[in-house]
């Protein structure tokens, strides 16, 4: 995630060459991250990827994609989570687990839909979504649910979580 943020920052700041990016990345690092690249002389374009490799070795899990997939498989709605926050967390874990898969593909949509339904705390809501949202895309399922909860119909509103309506609306 930090790499994606730094890439966006590089574009906004006009750092075009890998050498410029490497120099600015080295300056931006703090504490343990700065210690990881300490002593590295940044003089060539290849140093940019070298820094990311060193950071990945230091701060990543060896089996990070598998770890993310496991977290995705076991993700459930927490007591303090609204439906919208649960949905966003599930999508984020999906992107981290399968970065090469288009999140809008039918395969991804089916997987997200299934995990979303199974991960909801409310059994009545799970049943409602299984019956009424079978042919919807994942985003439409969540949007439709939020519309029902926050809109005039208020289907299953009391079964979900009273605070959920206030946090979403």
Sine and cosine of phi, psi and omega as CSV:
sin_phi,cos_phi,sin_psi,cos_psi,sin_omega,cos_omega
0.00,0.00,-0.66,0.75,0.00,-1.00
-0.89,0.45,-0.58,0.82,0.00,-1.00
-0.91,0.42,-0.68,0.74,0.03,-1.00
-0.88,0.47,-0.68,0.74,0.03,-1.00
-0.88,0.47,-0.70,0.71,-0.02,-1.00
-0.91,0.42,-0.60,0.80,0.05,-1.00
-0.89,0.46,-0.66,0.75,0.04,-1.00
-0.91,0.41,-0.65,0.76,0.04,-1.00
-0.89,0.46,-0.62,0.78,0.02,-1.00
-0.88,0.47,-0.68,0.74,0.01,-1.00
-0.90,0.44,-0.73,0.69,-0.01,-1.00
-0.90,0.43,-0.54,0.84,-0.06,-1.00
-1.00,0.01,-0.13,0.99,0.03,-1.00
0.98,0.18,0.36,0.93,0.07,-1.00
-0.99,0.11,0.97,-0.26,-0.14,-0.99
-0.99,-0.11,-0.74,0.68,-0.10,-0.99
-0.99,0.14,0.48,-0.88,0.07,-1.00
-0.85,0.52,-0.53,0.85,0.03,-1.00
-0.91,0.42,-0.70,0.71,0.06,-1.00
-0.88,0.48,-0.68,0.73,0.01,-1.00
-0.89,0.45,-0.68,0.73,-0.01,-1.00
-0.89,0.46,-0.70,0.72,0.00,-1.00
-0.89,0.46,-0.71,0.71,-0.01,-1.00
-0.95,0.31,-0.56,0.83,0.06,-1.00
-0.91,0.42,-0.70,0.72,0.01,-1.00
-0.87,0.49,-0.61,0.79,0.02,-1.00
-0.94,0.35,-0.58,0.82,-0.07,-1.00
-0.97,0.25,-0.35,0.94,-0.06,-1.00
-0.94,0.33,0.57,-0.82,0.01,-1.00
-0.79,-0.62,0.34,-0.94,0.13,-0.99
0.71,0.71,-0.83,-0.55,-0.09,-1.00
-0.87,0.48,-0.54,0.84,0.01,-1.00
-0.91,0.40,-0.67,0.75,0.03,-1.00
-0.91,0.42,-0.61,0.79,0.03,-1.00
-0.90,0.43,-0.53,0.85,-0.02,-1.00
-0.89,0.46,-0.59,0.81,-0.04,-1.00
-0.97,-0.26,0.12,0.99,0.00,-1.00
-0.86,0.51,0.71,-0.70,0.01,-1.00
1.00,-0.01,-0.18,0.98,0.03,-1.00
-0.98,0.21,0.87,-0.49,0.05,-1.00
-1.00,0.08,0.85,-0.53,-0.07,-1.00
-0.99,-0.11,0.98,-0.19,-0.06,-1.00
-0.75,-0.66,-0.14,0.99,-0.07,-1.00
-0.62,-0.78,0.31,-0.95,-0.05,-1.00
-0.85,0.52,-0.57,0.82,-0.05,-1.00
-0.91,0.42,-0.33,0.95,-0.03,-1.00
-0.91,0.42,-0.44,0.90,0.02,-1.00
-0.87,0.49,-0.77,0.63,0.02,-1.00
-0.93,0.36,-0.53,0.85,0.05,-1.00
-0.88,0.48,-0.68,0.73,0.03,-1.00
-0.87,0.49,-0.73,0.69,0.00,-1.00
-0.90,0.44,-0.60,0.80,0.04,-1.00
-0.90,0.44,-0.71,0.71,0.02,-1.00
-0.89,0.45,-0.68,0.73,0.02,-1.00
-0.91,0.42,-0.63,0.78,0.01,-1.00
-0.91,0.42,-0.67,0.74,0.04,-1.00
-0.88,0.48,-0.63,0.78,-0.07,-1.00
-0.97,0.23,-0.64,0.77,-0.19,-0.98
-0.92,-0.39,-0.14,0.99,-0.03,-1.00
-0.99,-0.13,0.36,-0.93,0.16,-0.99
-0.98,0.18,0.54,-0.84,-0.01,-1.00
-0.87,0.49,-0.64,0.77,-0.04,-1.00
-0.94,-0.35,0.72,0.70,-0.13,-0.99
-0.81,0.59,-0.73,0.68,0.02,-1.00
-0.86,0.51,-0.65,0.76,0.02,-1.00
-0.92,0.39,-0.62,0.79,0.04,-1.00
-0.89,0.45,-0.69,0.72,0.02,-1.00
-0.90,0.44,-0.64,0.77,0.03,-1.00
-0.89,0.45,-0.64,0.77,0.04,-1.00
-0.90,0.43,-0.69,0.72,0.05,-1.00
-0.88,0.48,-0.65,0.76,0.03,-1.00
-0.89,0.46,-0.72,0.69,-0.03,-1.00
-0.88,0.48,-0.54,0.84,-0.07,-1.00
-0.98,-0.20,0.12,0.99,-0.06,-1.00
-0.94,0.34,0.80,-0.61,0.06,-1.00
-0.75,-0.66,0.41,-0.91,0.05,-1.00
-0.92,0.39,0.79,-0.61,0.02,-1.00
-0.99,0.14,0.31,-0.95,0.00,-1.00
-0.86,0.51,-0.60,0.80,-0.07,-1.00
-1.00,0.05,-0.07,1.00,-0.10,-0.99
-1.00,-0.01,0.65,-0.76,0.19,-0.98
-0.99,0.16,0.20,-0.98,0.03,-1.00
-0.89,0.45,-0.64,0.77,-0.01,-1.00
-0.90,0.44,-0.65,0.76,0.02,-1.00
-0.93,0.38,-0.64,0.77,0.06,-1.00
-0.87,0.49,-0.70,0.71,0.00,-1.00
-0.87,0.49,-0.71,0.71,-0.01,-1.00
-0.90,0.43,-0.67,0.74,0.03,-1.00
-0.89,0.46,-0.64,0.77,0.03,-1.00
-0.91,0.42,-0.68,0.73,0.03,-1.00
-0.90,0.43,-0.65,0.76,0.02,-1.00
-0.89,0.45,-0.71,0.71,0.04,-1.00
-0.89,0.46,-0.61,0.79,0.03,-1.00
-0.88,0.47,-0.73,0.68,0.00,-1.00
-0.88,0.48,-0.62,0.78,0.02,-1.00
-0.95,0.31,-0.54,0.84,-0.02,-1.00
-0.97,0.23,-0.64,0.77,-0.04,-1.00
-0.76,-0.65,0.95,0.30,-0.07,-1.00
-0.90,0.43,-0.41,0.91,-0.05,-1.00
-1.00,0.09,-0.18,0.98,-0.05,-1.00
-1.00,-0.01,0.71,-0.71,0.07,-1.00
-0.95,0.33,0.87,-0.50,-0.08,-1.00
-0.90,0.43,-0.29,0.96,0.01,-1.00
-1.00,-0.08,0.03,1.00,0.01,-1.00
-0.95,0.32,0.36,-0.93,-0.02,-1.00
-0.91,0.41,-0.55,0.83,0.04,-1.00
-0.90,0.43,-0.74,0.68,0.01,-1.00
-0.90,0.43,-0.68,0.73,-0.02,-1.00
-0.87,0.50,-0.70,0.71,0.01,-1.00
-0.88,0.47,-0.69,0.72,0.01,-1.00
-0.90,0.43,-0.73,0.69,0.02,-1.00
-0.88,0.47,-0.69,0.73,0.00,-1.00
-0.87,0.50,-0.73,0.68,-0.02,-1.00
-0.89,0.46,-0.72,0.69,-0.01,-1.00
-0.93,0.36,-0.58,0.82,0.05,-1.00
-0.89,0.46,-0.78,0.63,-0.01,-1.00
-0.86,0.50,-0.72,0.70,-0.04,-1.00
-0.94,0.34,-0.43,0.90,-0.06,-1.00
-1.00,0.02,-0.18,0.98,0.01,-1.00
-0.93,0.37,0.60,-0.80,0.00,-1.00
-0.95,0.32,-0.60,0.80,-0.14,-0.99
-1.00,0.10,0.92,-0.40,0.00,-1.00
-0.90,0.44,-0.59,0.81,0.04,-1.00
-0.90,0.43,-0.64,0.77,0.03,-1.00
-0.92,0.39,-0.64,0.77,0.06,-1.00
-0.84,0.54,-0.74,0.67,-0.01,-1.00
-0.89,0.46,-0.68,0.73,0.01,-1.00
-0.86,0.50,-0.72,0.69,-0.02,-1.00
-0.93,0.38,-0.60,0.80,0.04,-1.00
-0.89,0.45,-0.60,0.80,-0.03,-1.00
-0.98,0.17,-0.61,0.79,-0.17,-0.99
-0.96,-0.29,-0.14,0.99,-0.07,-1.00
-0.81,-0.59,0.43,0.90,-0.04,-1.00
-0.88,0.47,-0.59,0.81,-0.07,-1.00
-0.98,-0.17,0.04,1.00,0.01,-1.00
-0.99,0.15,0.42,-0.91,0.19,-0.98
-0.98,0.22,0.36,-0.93,-0.09,-1.00
-0.80,0.60,-0.76,0.65,0.00,-1.00
-0.87,0.49,-0.61,0.79,0.03,-1.00
-0.93,0.38,-0.59,0.81,0.03,-1.00
-0.88,0.48,-0.76,0.65,-0.02,-1.00
-0.92,0.40,-0.71,0.71,0.00,-1.00
-0.88,0.47,-0.68,0.73,0.02,-1.00
-0.90,0.44,-0.64,0.77,0.03,-1.00
-0.90,0.44,-0.72,0.69,-0.01,-1.00
-0.89,0.46,-0.60,0.80,0.04,-1.00
-0.90,0.44,-0.67,0.74,0.01,-1.00
-0.90,0.43,-0.65,0.76,-0.04,-1.00
-0.96,0.29,-0.70,0.71,-0.09,-1.00
-1.00,0.02,-0.31,0.95,-0.03,-1.00
-0.99,0.15,-0.33,-0.94,-0.11,-0.99
-0.97,0.22,-0.40,0.92,-0.09,-1.00
-0.97,0.23,-0.58,0.82,0.05,-1.00
0.80,0.60,0.70,0.72,0.03,-1.00
-0.92,0.40,0.76,-0.65,0.06,-1.00
0.85,0.53,0.33,0.94,-0.10,-1.00
-0.86,0.51,-0.68,0.74,-0.06,-1.00
-0.97,0.24,-0.40,0.92,0.02,-1.00
-0.98,0.20,-0.34,0.94,-0.11,-0.99
-0.99,0.17,-0.89,0.45,0.01,-1.00
0.19,-0.98,0.82,-0.57,-0.11,-0.99
-0.86,0.51,-0.67,0.74,-0.03,-1.00
-0.92,0.39,-0.42,0.91,-0.05,-1.00
-0.84,0.55,-0.70,0.71,-0.02,-1.00
-0.87,0.50,-0.64,0.76,-0.02,-1.00
-0.95,0.32,-0.61,0.79,-0.02,-1.00
-0.95,0.31,-0.51,0.86,-0.05,-1.00
-0.99,0.10,-0.69,0.73,-0.12,-0.99
-0.95,0.30,0.00,0.00,0.00,0.00
